Amino acid sequence: MKLIVTGCWHLGKRIGGYDLHNDIKETAFQVIDATQSADLFVHLGDLFDSNKPSPADYTTAIGLINELGCPGLFLPGNHDPDTLYPLVVAKQGGAFSKSTVFAVAPGQYRVGEDGEKQVLCIGHPPREWKQPNVDTEFERARMSHEDEWSSRQARVEAVFTHLNAEGVEIGEGVRMGPTDLSIPMEAAKKLPCPVFAGHIHKEQFIAPNIYFPGSLVRADMGERDQKKCFIEAVI
């Protein structure tokens, strides 16, 4: 299965008096073009810049999603409306393909046109979530690759998340400090599958298997020298 992985589009973002709408939309269409030959589009959260997006931002988001050339998987980010509720309602109203998945609750999901792949999704989690909840989900993903477990349940082929990541570079010489909820980095590195993480705007790879595609465009002046990209991967 070929993936296109991106995140942190921040629709509605402004820097000072400058509206990034056209920059974001133009760059988003470059990513969408790549989905025409992909099997799954993954957005790692922060589709919006505000948890109260404007009607124009919703219209833009729905228009972009409907341009995808393959099924889409969307995680909620800390900037997004709680549970991506308006987009879920739009799906229920028939605005999107039935194969579009909004992974609003942390857990495992079947994805793809026929649900052929099992993945773990942990977007911006509910307030009642604590670090042990995150650790448990990563442990379940690891266990799914053990023979005794995998005979009863499908293996987790990839992890998608929107969490903090202690020690990850967020700017020149600046690293993320300890936070309440973080990717358990050592456990993540031991997974026999890739981990794709949003929230961090600086694109980077942490061996052997953790990928941060970064933000879609330079979202503030501190990112002016950062490379921006999306990820193509196969699982």
VEXPA-822449 format. One record per residue (C-alpha): residue number from 1; x, z, y. Coordinates in steps of 0.001 Angstrom, whole numbers, m for minus. Layout:
<r><n>NUM</n><c1>X</c1><c3>Z</c3><c2>Y</c2></r>
...
This chain:
<r><n>1</n><c1>0</c1><c3>0</c3><c2>0</c2></r>
<r><n>2</n><c1>1462</c1><c3>m1062</c3><c2>3348</c2></r>
<r><n>3</n><c1>998</c1><c3>1432</c3><c2>6194</c2></r>
<r><n>4</n><c1>1143</c1><c3>1137</c3><c2>9963</c2></r>
<r><n>5</n><c1>1739</c1><c3>4655</c3><c2>11325</c2></r>
<r><n>6</n><c1>1518</c1><c3>5667</c3><c2>14968</c2></r>
<r><n>7</n><c1>264</c1><c3>8503</c3><c2>17152</c2></r>
<r><n>8</n><c1>103</c1><c3>10137</c3><c2>20570</c2></r>
<r><n>9</n><c1>m1555</c1><c3>7252</c3><c2>22416</c2></r>
<r><n>10</n><c1>m2973</c1><c3>9600</c3><c2>25049</c2></r>
<r><n>11</n><c1>m5745</c1><c3>7353</c3><c2>26311</c2></r>
<r><n>12</n><c1>m6611</c1><c3>8493</c3><c2>29835</c2></r>
<r><n>13</n><c1>m3067</c1><c3>9627</c3><c2>30650</c2></r>
<r><n>14</n><c1>m1914</c1><c3>9594</c3><c2>34282</c2></r>
<r><n>15</n><c1>1563</c1><c3>10303</c3><c2>35654</c2></r>
<r><n>16</n><c1>1138</c1><c3>11456</c3><c2>39210</c2></r>
<r><n>17</n><c1>m1173</c1><c3>8876</c3><c2>40732</c2></r>
<r><n>18</n><c1>m321</c1><c3>6185</c3><c2>38167</c2></r>
<r><n>19</n><c1>m2897</c1><c3>5409</c3><c2>35491</c2></r>
<r><n>20</n><c1>m1240</c1><c3>4414</c3><c2>32193</c2></r>
<r><n>21</n><c1>m4421</c1><c3>2753</c3><c2>30876</c2></r>
<r><n>22</n><c1>m3145</c1><c3>m833</c3><c2>30966</c2></r>
<r><n>23</n><c1>289</c1><c3>97</c3><c2>29582</c2></r>
<r><n>24</n><c1>m1265</c1><c3>2006</c3><c2>26687</c2></r>
<r><n>25</n><c1>m3841</c1><c3>m664</c3><c2>25894</c2></r>
<r><n>26</n><c1>m1296</c1><c3>m3500</c3><c2>25995</c2></r>
<r><n>27</n><c1>1111</c1><c3>m1646</c3><c2>23722</c2></r>
<r><n>28</n><c1>m1706</c1><c3>m569</c3><c2>21388</c2></r>
<r><n>29</n><c1>m2619</c1><c3>m4200</c3><c2>20801</c2></r>
<r><n>30</n><c1>957</c1><c3>m4844</c3><c2>19616</c2></r>
<r><n>31</n><c1>426</c1><c3>m2159</c3><c2>16978</c2></r>
<r><n>32</n><c1>m3013</c1><c3>m3520</c3><c2>16108</c2></r>
<r><n>33</n><c1>m1537</c1><c3>m6993</c3><c2>15596</c2></r>
<r><n>34</n><c1>647</c1><c3>m5519</c3><c2>12849</c2></r>
<r><n>35</n><c1>m2439</c1><c3>m4185</c3><c2>11034</c2></r>
<r><n>36</n><c1>m3588</c1><c3>m7712</c3><c2>10239</c2></r>
<r><n>37</n><c1>m1129</c1><c3>m7724</c3><c2>7318</c2></r>
<r><n>38</n><c1>m1408</c1><c3>m4023</c3><c2>6404</c2></r>
<r><n>39</n><c1>m3549</c1><c3>m1996</c3><c2>4001</c2></r>
<r><n>40</n><c1>m3959</c1><c3>1184</c3><c2>6071</c2></r>
<r><n>41</n><c1>m3595</c1><c3>2117</c3><c2>9740</c2></r>
<r><n>42</n><c1>m2782</c1><c3>5794</c3><c2>10367</c2></r>
<r><n>43</n><c1>m3135</c1><c3>7528</c3><c2>13735</c2></r>
<r><n>44</n><c1>m1447</c1><c3>10939</c3><c2>13689</c2></r>
<r><n>45</n><c1>m3470</c1><c3>12502</c3><c2>16499</c2></r>
<r><n>46</n><c1>m3720</c1><c3>12681</c3><c2>20287</c2></r>
<r><n>47</n><c1>m5641</c1><c3>9443</c3><c2>20526</c2></r>
<r><n>48</n><c1>m6866</c1><c3>10875</c3><c2>23829</c2></r>
<r><n>49</n><c1>m4986</c1><c3>12759</c3><c2>26529</c2></r>
<r><n>50</n><c1>m7872</c1><c3>15155</c3><c2>27217</c2></r>
<r><n>51</n><c1>m10313</c1><c3>17032</c3><c2>25018</c2></r>
<r><n>52</n><c1>m12971</c1><c3>15783</c3><c2>27421</c2></r>
<r><n>53</n><c1>m12265</c1><c3>12035</c3><c2>27593</c2></r>
<r><n>54</n><c1>m14116</c1><c3>9857</c3><c2>30071</c2></r>
<r><n>55</n><c1>m16786</c1><c3>7407</c3><c2>28857</c2></r>
<r><n>56</n><c1>m14319</c1><c3>4621</c3><c2>29683</c2></r>
<r><n>57</n><c1>m11715</c1><c3>6188</c3><c2>27372</c2></r>
<r><n>58</n><c1>m14271</c1><c3>6380</c3><c2>24547</c2></r>
<r><n>59</n><c1>m15174</c1><c3>2737</c3><c2>25088</c2></r>
<r><n>60</n><c1>m11507</c1><c3>1772</c3><c2>24967</c2></r>
<r><n>61</n><c1>m10921</c1><c3>3799</c3><c2>21782</c2></r>
<r><n>62</n><c1>m13915</c1><c3>2278</c3><c2>19986</c2></r>
<r><n>63</n><c1>m12859</c1><c3>m1213</c3><c2>21056</c2></r>
<r><n>64</n><c1>m9314</c1><c3>m705</c3><c2>19765</c2></r>
<r><n>65</n><c1>m10476</c1><c3>759</c3><c2>16453</c2></r>
<r><n>66</n><c1>m12795</c1><c3>m2182</c3><c2>15907</c2></r>
<r><n>67</n><c1>m9851</c1><c3>m4557</c3><c2>16339</c2></r>
<r><n>68</n><c1>m7968</c1><c3>m3076</c3><c2>13376</c2></r>
<r><n>69</n><c1>m7199</c1><c3>m5543</c3><c2>10626</c2></r>
<r><n>70</n><c1>m7362</c1><c3>m2896</c3><c2>7866</c2></r>
<r><n>71</n><c1>m8970</c1><c3>491</c3><c2>7129</c2></r>
<r><n>72</n><c1>m8030</c1><c3>3287</c3><c2>9529</c2></r>
<r><n>73</n><c1>m7204</c1><c3>6973</c3><c2>9054</c2></r>
<r><n>74</n><c1>m7393</c1><c3>9237</c3><c2>12127</c2></r>
<r><n>75</n><c1>m6212</c1><c3>12838</c3><c2>12491</c2></r>
<r><n>76</n><c1>m7258</c1><c3>15118</c3><c2>15367</c2></r>
<r><n>77</n><c1>m4496</c1><c3>16188</c3><c2>17751</c2></r>
<r><n>78</n><c1>m4309</c1><c3>19150</c3><c2>20096</c2></r>
<r><n>79</n><c1>m5284</c1><c3>16908</c3><c2>23043</c2></r>
<r><n>80</n><c1>m8298</c1><c3>15381</c3><c2>21277</c2></r>
<r><n>81</n><c1>m11926</c1><c3>16561</c3><c2>21362</c2></r>
<r><n>82</n><c1>m12609</c1><c3>19165</c3><c2>18671</c2></r>
<r><n>83</n><c1>m13005</c1><c3>17403</c3><c2>15294</c2></r>
<r><n>84</n><c1>m13030</c1><c3>13988</c3><c2>17045</c2></r>
<r><n>85</n><c1>m16786</c1><c3>14599</c3><c2>17112</c2></r>
<r><n>86</n><c1>m17877</c1><c3>11678</c3><c2>19345</c2></r>
<r><n>87</n><c1>m15977</c1><c3>9161</c3><c2>17200</c2></r>
<r><n>88</n><c1>m17465</c1><c3>10625</c3><c2>14020</c2></r>
<r><n>89</n><c1>m20922</c1><c3>10217</c3><c2>15565</c2></r>
<r><n>90</n><c1>m20045</c1><c3>6637</c3><c2>16493</c2></r>
<r><n>91</n><c1>m19127</c1><c3>5977</c3><c2>12853</c2></r>
<r><n>92</n><c1>m22412</c1><c3>7452</c3><c2>11679</c2></r>
<r><n>93</n><c1>m24127</c1><c3>5066</c3><c2>14079</c2></r>
<r><n>94</n><c1>m22427</c1><c3>2114</c3><c2>12419</c2></r>
<r><n>95</n><c1>m19759</c1><c3>1522</c3><c2>15071</c2></r>
<r><n>96</n><c1>m16918</c1><c3>1420</c3><c2>12524</c2></r>
<r><n>97</n><c1>m16264</c1><c3>216</c3><c2>9006</c2></r>
<r><n>98</n><c1>m17226</c1><c3>2631</c3><c2>6228</c2></r>
<r><n>99</n><c1>m13566</c1><c3>2583</c3><c2>5157</c2></r>
<r><n>100</n><c1>m12540</c1><c3>4262</c3><c2>8444</c2></r>
<r><n>101</n><c1>m11687</c1><c3>7915</c3><c2>7706</c2></r>
<r><n>102</n><c1>m11643</c1><c3>10712</c3><c2>10283</c2></r>
<r><n>103</n><c1>m9653</c1><c3>13505</c3><c2>8623</c2></r>
<r><n>104</n><c1>m11093</c1><c3>16244</c3><c2>10801</c2></r>
<r><n>105</n><c1>m10659</c1><c3>19040</c3><c2>8230</c2></r>
<r><n>106</n><c1>m7229</c1><c3>19791</c3><c2>6735</c2></r>
<r><n>107</n><c1>m6994</c1><c3>18779</c3><c2>3099</c2></r>
<r><n>108</n><c1>m6579</c1><c3>15873</c3><c2>712</c2></r>
<r><n>109</n><c1>m8314</c1><c3>12534</c3><c2>1230</c2></r>
<r><n>110</n><c1>m8747</c1><c3>9268</c3><c2>m650</c2></r>
<r><n>111</n><c1>m7803</c1><c3>6333</c3><c2>1562</c2></r>
<r><n>112</n><c1>m7710</c1><c3>2548</c3><c2>1447</c2></r>
<r><n>113</n><c1>m10390</c1><c3>m55</c3><c2>935</c2></r>
<r><n>114</n><c1>m11171</c1><c3>1320</c3><c2>m2530</c2></r>
<r><n>115</n><c1>m9870</c1><c3>4853</c3><c2>m2055</c2></r>
<r><n>116</n><c1>m6901</c1><c3>4096</c3><c2>m4265</c2></r>
<r><n>117</n><c1>m4436</c1><c3>6541</c3><c2>m2686</c2></r>
<r><n>118</n><c1>m4532</c1><c3>10328</c3><c2>m2367</c2></r>
<r><n>119</n><c1>m2969</c1><c3>11757</c3><c2>818</c2></r>
<r><n>120</n><c1>m2703</c1><c3>15157</c3><c2>2489</c2></r>
<r><n>121</n><c1>m3881</c1><c3>15316</c3><c2>6104</c2></r>
<r><n>122</n><c1>m3345</c1><c3>18286</c3><c2>8416</c2></r>
<r><n>123</n><c1>m4344</c1><c3>17385</c3><c2>11935</c2></r>
<r><n>124</n><c1>m4584</c1><c3>19920</c3><c2>14740</c2></r>
<r><n>125</n><c1>m6027</c1><c3>22691</c3><c2>12555</c2></r>
<r><n>126</n><c1>m9018</c1><c3>24974</c3><c2>13101</c2></r>
<r><n>127</n><c1>m8357</c1><c3>28164</c3><c2>15068</c2></r>
<r><n>128</n><c1>m8755</c1><c3>30293</c3><c2>11945</c2></r>
<r><n>129</n><c1>m5856</c1><c3>28535</c3><c2>10226</c2></r>
<r><n>130</n><c1>m2585</c1><c3>30450</c3><c2>9871</c2></r>
<r><n>131</n><c1>863</c1><c3>29471</c3><c2>8597</c2></r>
<r><n>132</n><c1>22</c1><c3>30479</c3><c2>4983</c2></r>
<r><n>133</n><c1>m2774</c1><c3>27866</c3><c2>4979</c2></r>
<r><n>134</n><c1>m255</c1><c3>25167</c3><c2>5917</c2></r>
<r><n>135</n><c1>2296</c1><c3>26392</c3><c2>3365</c2></r>
<r><n>136</n><c1>m347</c1><c3>26373</c3><c2>627</c2></r>
<r><n>137</n><c1>m1354</c1><c3>22760</c3><c2>1332</c2></r>
<r><n>138</n><c1>2266</c1><c3>21606</c3><c2>1173</c2></r>
<r><n>139</n><c1>2722</c1><c3>23498</c3><c2>m2104</c2></r>
<r><n>140</n><c1>m383</c1><c3>21835</c3><c2>m3549</c2></r>
<r><n>141</n><c1>1050</c1><c3>18456</c3><c2>m2549</c2></r>
<r><n>142</n><c1>4284</c1><c3>19284</c3><c2>m4379</c2></r>
<r><n>143</n><c1>2436</c1><c3>20519</c3><c2>m7456</c2></r>
<r><n>144</n><c1>416</c1><c3>17295</c3><c2>m7635</c2></r>
<r><n>145</n><c1>3608</c1><c3>15560</c3><c2>m8803</c2></r>
<r><n>146</n><c1>4135</c1><c3>17911</c3><c2>m11743</c2></r>
<r><n>147</n><c1>3054</c1><c3>16434</c3><c2>m15056</c2></r>
<r><n>148</n><c1>623</c1><c3>19186</c3><c2>m16045</c2></r>
<r><n>149</n><c1>m1089</c1><c3>19115</c3><c2>m12630</c2></r>
<r><n>150</n><c1>m1097</c1><c3>15337</c3><c2>m12134</c2></r>
<r><n>151</n><c1>m2892</c1><c3>14801</c3><c2>m15435</c2></r>
<r><n>152</n><c1>m5911</c1><c3>16520</c3><c2>m13849</c2></r>
<r><n>153</n><c1>m5611</c1><c3>15420</c3><c2>m10228</c2></r>
<r><n>154</n><c1>m4214</c1><c3>12400</c3><c2>m8375</c2></r>
<r><n>155</n><c1>m747</c1><c3>12727</c3><c2>m6916</c2></r>
<r><n>156</n><c1>m357</c1><c3>13061</c3><c2>m3169</c2></r>
<r><n>157</n><c1>1362</c1><c3>9826</c3><c2>m2107</c2></r>
<r><n>158</n><c1>1978</c1><c3>10767</c3><c2>1551</c2></r>
<r><n>159</n><c1>1481</c1><c3>13599</c3><c2>4027</c2></r>
<r><n>160</n><c1>151</c1><c3>12996</c3><c2>7552</c2></r>
<r><n>161</n><c1>165</c1><c3>15836</c3><c2>10059</c2></r>
<r><n>162</n><c1>m83</c1><c3>16881</c3><c2>13712</c2></r>
<r><n>163</n><c1>1777</c1><c3>20178</c3><c2>13806</c2></r>
<r><n>164</n><c1>4765</c1><c3>21645</c3><c2>15586</c2></r>
<r><n>165</n><c1>8140</c1><c3>21208</c3><c2>13911</c2></r>
<r><n>166</n><c1>10686</c1><c3>23929</c3><c2>14589</c2></r>
<r><n>167</n><c1>14175</c1><c3>22588</c3><c2>15293</c2></r>
<r><n>168</n><c1>13056</c1><c3>18997</c3><c2>15895</c2></r>
<r><n>169</n><c1>14474</c1><c3>17302</c3><c2>18989</c2></r>
<r><n>170</n><c1>11896</c1><c3>16920</c3><c2>21769</c2></r>
<r><n>171</n><c1>14256</c1><c3>15772</c3><c2>24512</c2></r>
<r><n>172</n><c1>17919</c1><c3>15304</c3><c2>25282</c2></r>
<r><n>173</n><c1>19540</c1><c3>18423</c3><c2>23837</c2></r>
<r><n>174</n><c1>16191</c1><c3>20239</c3><c2>23649</c2></r>
<r><n>175</n><c1>14667</c1><c3>21335</c3><c2>20364</c2></r>
<r><n>176</n><c1>11284</c1><c3>22730</c3><c2>19415</c2></r>
<r><n>177</n><c1>11308</c1><c3>26511</c3><c2>19131</c2></r>
<r><n>178</n><c1>9317</c1><c3>28714</c3><c2>16737</c2></r>
<r><n>179</n><c1>5526</c1><c3>28455</c3><c2>17024</c2></r>
<r><n>180</n><c1>2451</c1><c3>29880</c3><c2>15333</c2></r>
<r><n>181</n><c1>1793</c1><c3>26808</c3><c2>13173</c2></r>
<r><n>182</n><c1>4583</c1><c3>24490</c3><c2>12073</c2></r>
<r><n>183</n><c1>5498</c1><c3>22020</c3><c2>9384</c2></r>
<r><n>184</n><c1>7314</c1><c3>24037</c3><c2>6680</c2></r>
<r><n>185</n><c1>10387</c1><c3>21834</c3><c2>7015</c2></r>
<r><n>186</n><c1>12281</c1><c3>22947</c3><c2>3912</c2></r>
<r><n>187</n><c1>9179</c1><c3>22609</c3><c2>1736</c2></r>
<r><n>188</n><c1>8429</c1><c3>19209</c3><c2>3304</c2></r>
<r><n>189</n><c1>11927</c1><c3>17933</c3><c2>2502</c2></r>
<r><n>190</n><c1>11403</c1><c3>18774</c3><c2>m1170</c2></r>
<r><n>191</n><c1>8256</c1><c3>16660</c3><c2>m1497</c2></r>
<r><n>192</n><c1>8705</c1><c3>13462</c3><c2>m3547</c2></r>
<r><n>193</n><c1>6704</c1><c3>11543</c3><c2>m942</c2></r>
<r><n>194</n><c1>7028</c1><c3>10713</c3><c2>2766</c2></r>
<r><n>195</n><c1>5812</c1><c3>13034</c3><c2>5525</c2></r>
<r><n>196</n><c1>4630</c1><c3>11398</c3><c2>8759</c2></r>
<r><n>197</n><c1>4254</c1><c3>13730</c3><c2>11729</c2></r>
<r><n>198</n><c1>2697</c1><c3>13334</c3><c2>15145</c2></r>
<r><n>199</n><c1>2734</c1><c3>15711</c3><c2>18144</c2></r>
<r><n>200</n><c1>6477</c1><c3>15208</c3><c2>18793</c2></r>
<r><n>201</n><c1>6918</c1><c3>12403</c3><c2>21343</c2></r>
<r><n>202</n><c1>10534</c1><c3>11580</c3><c2>20485</c2></r>
<r><n>203</n><c1>10928</c1><c3>9089</c3><c2>17624</c2></r>
<r><n>204</n><c1>13216</c1><c3>10405</c3><c2>14887</c2></r>
<r><n>205</n><c1>13851</c1><c3>10673</c3><c2>11165</c2></r>
<r><n>206</n><c1>14831</c1><c3>13822</c3><c2>9319</c2></r>
<r><n>207</n><c1>16370</c1><c3>13147</c3><c2>5938</c2></r>
<r><n>208</n><c1>15277</c1><c3>12704</c3><c2>3306</c2></r>
<r><n>209</n><c1>11594</c1><c3>11990</c3><c2>3994</c2></r>
<r><n>210</n><c1>10189</c1><c3>13167</c3><c2>7372</c2></r>
<r><n>211</n><c1>9253</c1><c3>10563</c3><c2>9969</c2></r>
<r><n>212</n><c1>8197</c1><c3>11066</c3><c2>13582</c2></r>
<r><n>213</n><c1>6999</c1><c3>7780</c3><c2>15137</c2></r>
<r><n>214</n><c1>6794</c1><c3>9429</c3><c2>18566</c2></r>
<r><n>215</n><c1>4390</c1><c3>8553</c3><c2>21357</c2></r>
<r><n>216</n><c1>3125</c1><c3>5040</c3><c2>22021</c2></r>
<r><n>217</n><c1>4437</c1><c3>4802</c3><c2>25598</c2></r>
<r><n>218</n><c1>6648</c1><c3>6952</c3><c2>27830</c2></r>
<r><n>219</n><c1>4139</c1><c3>9646</c3><c2>28692</c2></r>
<r><n>220</n><c1>6225</c1><c3>11491</c3><c2>31302</c2></r>
<r><n>221</n><c1>9460</c1><c3>11112</c3><c2>33240</c2></r>
<r><n>222</n><c1>11366</c1><c3>13125</c3><c2>30640</c2></r>
<r><n>223</n><c1>10769</c1><c3>10282</c3><c2>28168</c2></r>
<r><n>224</n><c1>12079</c1><c3>7472</c3><c2>30380</c2></r>
<r><n>225</n><c1>15145</c1><c3>6857</c3><c2>28166</c2></r>
<r><n>226</n><c1>13378</c1><c3>7307</c3><c2>24823</c2></r>
<r><n>227</n><c1>12780</c1><c3>4425</c3><c2>22452</c2></r>
<r><n>228</n><c1>9109</c1><c3>3937</c3><c2>21557</c2></r>
<r><n>229</n><c1>7930</c1><c3>2411</c3><c2>18293</c2></r>
<r><n>230</n><c1>5519</c1><c3>2556</c3><c2>15372</c2></r>
<r><n>231</n><c1>6349</c1><c3>2780</c3><c2>11677</c2></r>
<r><n>232</n><c1>5772</c1><c3>294</c3><c2>8879</c2></r>
<r><n>233</n><c1>5994</c1><c3>1913</c3><c2>5447</c2></r>
<r><n>234</n><c1>4941</c1><c3>1317</c3><c2>1858</c2></r>
<r><n>235</n><c1>3550</c1><c3>3986</c3><c2>m475</c2></r>
